[in-house]
Each structure stands twice: as C-alpha cells, then as structure tokens.
Amino acid sequence: MPLQIFSGEITPILGIGSPVITEGLRRGDIVGLTGGHEGNTEGKKMDVKMIAGIAGLAVFTIVVIIFYNRLVRKRYAALQSWSDIDVHLKKRYELLPNLVETVKAYASHESTTLTNVIERRAMAMKATTPGEKAKAERMLAEILQVLFGVVEAYPALRADKHFQQLMTQMRELEDNIEYARRYYNAMVRDYNIMTEVFPSNIVASAFSFAPQEFFELDAPDIERKPVVAQFTS
C-alpha cells in the first residue's frame, strides 16, 4: 500500500478498492435508499388522504341530493293534493248561488239566512292558505246547516226536482272534498315529518323547506260531519 508522510506521520493513501471507501459507499447507498423509501411512503399517505377526502365529499353530496329530491317530491305531492281540494271547493262555490235561488223561490222571507250563505261563500272564496280556507269553510258549513234546517220546513221545496239535483251534486262534492282533504293531510304529514327528522331536517333548513299547513277542524281528533243533510220527503 503506498505511504504518504504528513507532519512526521505515515498515512496510507487509500485506493479505490480500499475497505474503508467500500464501506462508506455501502453506507451511502443504504442512507439514500432509506430516504427514498420514506419519501415514497409520505407521498402515498398524502394520496390516501386526498382520495378519502374526495370520496367523503362525493358521498355527502349524493346524500344531500337524495334528501333534497325527496323533499321536493313530497312538497309537490302536498301542493298537488291541495290543488285537488281547491278544484272541488270551487265547484261547490259555483253551486251555492243556484241552491240559494232555488230556496229563495219557496222561502223568500228567509232572506237573512240566504244572505249569510252568500256572504260566507264570498269569504271562503277569498281565503288562500289552507289555514284560512279551513276557518272560512267551517263558518260556511255552519250557515249551510242553518239553511238546511230551514228547508225541512218546506215539503214542496224538498220535492222540487231541481232542488233534489242540486242536493245530489252537493253530496257528491262533499264526499270528494272529504276524500281530498284526508289525502292532502296525509301528504302534508309525510312532508312535515321529513322536514323535522334528522338528517333530512338539515337539508330542509339549508334549502328553506318550510312545513305546510293542514286543512282540518279546530280539533283534529273530531271527524268532520257532513254539511249536506239527508232530507225526507
């Protein structure tokens, strides 16, 4: 091995094949490989976190869309069923003036009752929301009961063919209104429940899905009595 003298000391000159150099190179290779492996691991961890975040956001978005669409469908069903009630009520409103004129031909002195029927009919027609309409309908039903009580005192009126036809139409409309009312209230109940329970209530609040009004009596547990009386000839 070549020798070199520095400051009185003999120092061997290391060659390429020196055991020291070879060991150093091996250590350097190990350090380099270890550092590269650690870098790859960190990169993989970042990729996993990013994928998890994107997947979580996608799932959240899908859930929001599902609940939003359900709320839209249930709200539309409630509004559509209310339209059905409104159609039947308008048909009855159109029938009432004919009924009043028919009764007037036999009981003209019952002008107060007949006038009240027309006035409450006008109030019911002006009502727009289910709550307002329900209140007006209760008032109209009360005066109609009074009117049918008056009719009981006029056998000739009860026997009138036109009056009988009107009463048949009124009974059919009352049945349709009652059926539509029950269906509407069922749709509103389902929709309102969805706006209040978790987690759909979060979506409902975020997108302003407000609860809908029921169309019912003051006491919901009391069944609605028929407005049209059954007359005996």
C-alpha positions as CSV (number, residue, x, y, z in Angstrom):
1,M,0.0,0.0,0.0
2,P,1.5,3.5,-0.9
3,L,2.5,5.6,2.1
4,Q,2.5,9.4,2.4
5,I,4.2,11.3,5.1
6,F,2.3,14.3,6.7
7,S,3.8,16.1,9.7
8,G,6.1,13.2,10.6
9,E,3.2,10.7,10.5
10,I,2.8,7.9,8.0
11,T,-0.6,7.9,6.4
12,P,-1.7,5.3,3.9
13,I,-3.1,6.5,0.7
14,L,-6.5,4.8,0.2
15,G,-7.1,3.4,-3.2
16,I,-10.4,2.7,-5.0
17,G,-10.6,-0.8,-3.6
18,S,-9.9,0.2,-0.1
19,P,-12.1,-1.4,2.5
20,V,-12.9,2.0,4.1
21,I,-14.1,3.5,0.9
22,T,-16.1,0.4,0.0
23,E,-17.8,0.5,3.4
24,G,-18.5,4.2,3.0
25,L,-20.1,3.7,-0.3
26,R,-22.3,0.9,1.1
27,R,-23.4,3.2,3.9
28,G,-24.2,6.0,1.5
29,D,-26.3,3.6,-0.6
30,I,-28.3,2.5,2.4
31,V,-29.0,6.1,3.5
32,G,-30.0,7.0,0.0
33,L,-32.3,4.1,-0.4
34,T,-33.8,4.7,3.1
35,G,-34.5,8.3,2.4
36,G,-36.2,7.5,-0.9
37,H,-38.4,4.9,0.7
38,E,-39.5,7.3,3.4
39,G,-40.4,9.9,0.7
40,N,-42.5,7.4,-1.2
41,T,-44.4,6.4,2.0
42,E,-45.2,10.1,2.7
43,G,-46.4,10.6,-0.8
44,K,-48.7,7.5,-0.6
45,K,-50.1,8.8,2.7
46,M,-51.0,12.1,1.1
47,D,-52.6,10.3,-1.8
48,V,-54.7,8.2,0.5
49,K,-55.9,11.3,2.5
50,M,-56.8,13.1,-0.7
51,I,-58.7,10.2,-2.1
52,A,-60.5,9.7,1.2
53,G,-61.4,13.4,1.3
54,I,-62.8,13.3,-2.3
55,A,-64.7,10.2,-1.6
56,G,-66.2,11.7,1.6
57,L,-67.3,14.8,-0.3
58,A,-68.8,12.8,-3.0
59,V,-70.8,10.7,-0.6
60,F,-72.0,13.8,1.3
61,T,-73.1,15.4,-2.0
62,I,-75.0,12.3,-3.1
63,V,-76.8,12.2,0.3
64,V,-77.8,15.9,0.1
65,I,-79.1,15.4,-3.4
66,I,-81.2,12.3,-2.4
67,F,-82.8,14.1,0.6
68,Y,-83.3,17.3,-1.5
69,N,-85.1,15.4,-4.2
70,R,-87.3,13.6,-1.7
71,L,-88.3,16.8,-0.1
72,V,-89.1,18.3,-3.5
73,R,-91.3,15.3,-4.4
74,K,-93.2,15.3,-1.1
75,R,-93.7,19.1,-1.2
76,Y,-95.0,18.8,-4.8
77,A,-97.4,16.0,-3.8
78,A,-98.8,18.1,-1.0
79,L,-99.3,21.1,-3.3
80,Q,-100.8,19.0,-5.9
81,S,-103.3,17.5,-3.5
82,W,-104.2,20.9,-2.2
83,S,-105.0,21.9,-5.9
84,D,-107.4,19.0,-5.9
85,I,-109.2,20.3,-2.8
86,D,-109.4,23.8,-4.4
87,V,-111.0,22.4,-7.5
88,H,-113.8,20.7,-5.6
89,L,-114.3,23.7,-3.4
90,K,-114.7,26.0,-6.4
91,K,-117.3,23.6,-7.9
92,R,-119.3,23.9,-4.6
93,Y,-118.9,27.7,-4.6
94,E,-120.4,27.7,-8.1
95,L,-123.3,25.5,-7.0
96,L,-124.3,27.6,-4.0
97,P,-125.9,30.6,-5.8
98,N,-128.2,28.1,-7.7
99,L,-129.1,26.5,-4.3
100,V,-129.8,29.9,-2.8
101,E,-132.0,30.9,-5.7
102,T,-133.9,27.6,-5.6
103,V,-134.6,28.0,-1.8
104,K,-135.5,31.7,-2.3
105,A,-138.3,30.7,-4.7
106,Y,-140.0,28.8,-1.9
107,A,-138.8,30.7,1.2
108,S,-138.2,34.3,0.1
109,H,-138.8,35.6,3.7
110,E,-135.6,33.7,4.8
111,S,-133.6,36.4,3.3
112,T,-131.2,36.8,6.3
113,T,-130.1,33.2,6.1
114,L,-129.7,33.3,2.3
115,T,-127.7,36.5,2.5
116,N,-125.4,35.0,5.1
117,V,-124.8,32.0,2.8
118,I,-123.7,34.3,0.0
119,E,-121.5,36.4,2.3
120,R,-119.7,33.4,3.8
121,R,-119.3,31.9,0.4
122,A,-117.5,35.1,-0.7
123,M,-115.3,34.9,2.4
124,A,-114.4,31.3,1.7
125,M,-113.5,32.2,-1.9
126,K,-111.2,34.9,-0.8
127,A,-109.2,32.6,1.6
128,T,-106.0,31.4,0.1
129,T,-103.9,29.4,2.6
130,P,-105.2,26.0,4.0
131,G,-105.5,27.5,7.5
132,E,-107.6,30.5,6.3
133,K,-109.6,28.3,4.0
134,A,-110.4,25.8,6.8
135,K,-111.6,28.6,9.1
136,A,-113.8,30.1,6.3
137,E,-115.1,26.6,5.4
138,R,-116.2,26.0,9.0
139,M,-118.2,29.2,9.0
140,L,-119.8,28.4,5.7
141,A,-120.7,24.9,6.9
142,E,-122.4,26.4,9.9
143,I,-124.6,28.6,7.9
144,L,-125.4,25.8,5.4
145,Q,-126.6,23.7,8.4
146,V,-128.9,26.5,9.3
147,L,-130.2,26.7,5.7
148,F,-130.9,23.0,5.5
149,G,-132.8,23.3,8.8
150,V,-135.0,25.9,7.1
151,V,-135.5,23.7,4.1
152,E,-137.0,21.0,6.4
153,A,-140.0,23.3,6.9
154,Y,-140.8,23.4,3.2
155,P,-142.0,20.0,1.9
156,A,-142.7,21.5,-1.6
157,L,-139.1,22.6,-1.8
158,R,-137.7,19.2,-0.8
159,A,-139.9,17.7,-3.5
160,D,-138.6,20.1,-6.2
161,K,-136.7,18.2,-8.8
162,H,-134.1,20.9,-9.4
163,F,-133.5,21.2,-5.6
164,Q,-133.0,17.4,-5.4
165,Q,-130.5,17.5,-8.3
166,L,-128.6,20.3,-6.5
167,M,-128.5,18.3,-3.3
168,T,-127.2,15.2,-5.1
169,Q,-124.4,17.3,-6.6
170,M,-123.7,18.9,-3.2
171,R,-123.4,15.4,-1.6
172,E,-121.0,14.2,-4.3
173,L,-118.9,17.3,-3.9
174,E,-118.8,16.9,-0.1
175,D,-117.6,13.4,-0.5
176,N,-114.9,14.4,-2.9
177,I,-113.8,17.3,-0.7
178,E,-113.6,15.0,2.3
179,Y,-111.6,12.4,0.5
180,A,-109.2,15.1,-1.0
181,R,-108.9,16.6,2.5
182,R,-107.8,13.4,4.0
183,Y,-105.3,12.7,1.2
184,Y,-103.9,16.2,1.4
185,N,-103.4,16.0,5.2
186,A,-101.6,12.6,4.8
187,M,-99.3,14.2,2.2
188,V,-98.6,17.2,4.4
189,R,-97.9,14.9,7.4
190,D,-95.3,12.9,5.5
191,Y,-93.7,16.1,4.2
192,N,-93.6,17.8,7.6
193,I,-92.1,14.8,9.2
194,M,-89.3,14.8,6.7
195,T,-88.6,18.5,7.4
196,E,-88.2,17.8,11.1
197,V,-86.4,14.4,11.4
198,F,-82.6,14.0,11.2
199,P,-80.8,14.1,8.8
200,S,-83.3,15.4,6.3
201,N,-84.1,18.4,8.5
202,I,-80.6,19.7,7.9
203,V,-81.2,19.7,4.1
204,A,-84.7,21.2,4.7
205,S,-83.3,24.0,6.7
206,A,-80.5,24.7,4.3
207,F,-82.8,24.9,1.3
208,S,-85.8,26.6,3.1
209,F,-88.3,23.8,3.0
210,A,-90.9,25.1,5.4
211,P,-93.7,23.0,7.0
212,Q,-97.1,23.0,5.3
213,E,-100.5,23.8,7.0
214,F,-103.1,21.1,7.5
215,F,-106.7,21.5,6.3
216,E,-108.7,20.4,9.3
217,L,-111.1,21.3,12.1
218,D,-110.1,23.1,15.3
219,A,-110.0,19.7,17.0
220,P,-108.2,17.3,14.6
221,D,-109.5,14.2,16.6
222,I,-113.1,15.1,15.7
223,E,-114.3,13.7,12.4
224,R,-115.8,16.2,10.0
225,K,-119.6,16.0,9.9
226,P,-121.4,16.0,6.6
227,V,-122.6,19.5,5.6
228,V,-125.4,18.3,3.4
229,A,-128.4,17.0,5.3
230,Q,-130.4,13.9,4.2
231,F,-134.0,15.1,3.6
232,T,-137.1,13.0,4.0
233,S,-139.9,13.5,1.5
